[in-house]
Amino acid sequence: MKETADHAIDLAGGMENVLVVEYTNRPDTPMTAGRDIWWHDALSGAQPIEAA
């Protein structure tokens, strides 16, 4: 599925960043250096906030 998303991103002219969610447990997911970010890594330093 990631390969299809990468192709669509290329056709659209690219993107600055792409969040990638790991749900298939595939260690061989192709990542584009400088663009792709694992969702769990992006949230690792986040702090919870109270909902209003």
Secondary structure as GFF3:
##gff-version 3
##sequence-region A 1 52
A	DSSP	alpha_helix	2	11	.	.	.	ID=ss1
A	DSSP	beta_strand	18	20	.	.	.	ID=ss2
A	DSSP	beta_strand	36	38	.	.	.	ID=ss3
A	DSSP	alpha_helix	39	42	.	.	.	ID=ss4
###
